[in-house]
């Protein structure tokens, strides 16, 4: 019984609508997830083929060829192919340096 009295000392009763209670619970869950979820830095962020094509301003067949020849490193994640953001940026910098030297 003493434990029940102790718990009741910390109990605050207020009138809430179902919607208010749902919002409080949703906010608490979101906050907990954000605190515990690992964040991807640019160094570890993985990009899709489409994102890499847009970033490098190339077509999908060109990306496929560059991947086969080792210009851009690809990684298998399950059945998907992904590219490391930092490595794609390094490739972009190499391409830009090559273009400025050739001009």
Buried (B, 14 or more C-beta within 10 A) or exposed (E): EEEEEEEEEEEEEEEEEEEEEEEEEEEEEEEEEEEEEEEEEEEEBBBEBEBBBEBBEBEEEBBBEBBEEEBBEBEEEEEEBBBBBEBBBEBBEEBEEEEEEEE
